[in-house]
Amino acid sequence: MVLEVDDVPRIIYGPEYMLSGNLERLKKRSLSKKRNMALNEFALGVESLERFVRQEPLYRVHECVFGVLAMESEPVDPRL
């Protein structure tokens, strides 16, 4: 089901998303940018935890945290 919010279509997953036609359409979406951003955010989060556990100065921990926050502010296609 697609819901129009502020003239932007938003996908709402329901029981019918498992239908073959819907699954094919969903698989064709280009998710590489969003996937790469999620992996980079995860890696920065792990790095910040490792720095914290090694008892590095807080500014070193915050470098990673601010990197994650900056990446989250990047515009990404809301339909993804």
MOLIN-V509908 format. One record per helix or strand of 3 or more residues. SS is the DSSP state (h for helix, s for strand). FROM is the first residue (numbers start at 1). TO is the last residue. If there is no record, write none. Layout:
ss = {SS | SS}
from = {FROM | FROM}
to = {TO | TO}
//
This chain:
ss = {s | s | h | h | h | h}
from = {2 | 8 | 15 | 20 | 32 | 58}
to = {5 | 11 | 18 | 27 | 53 | 72}
//
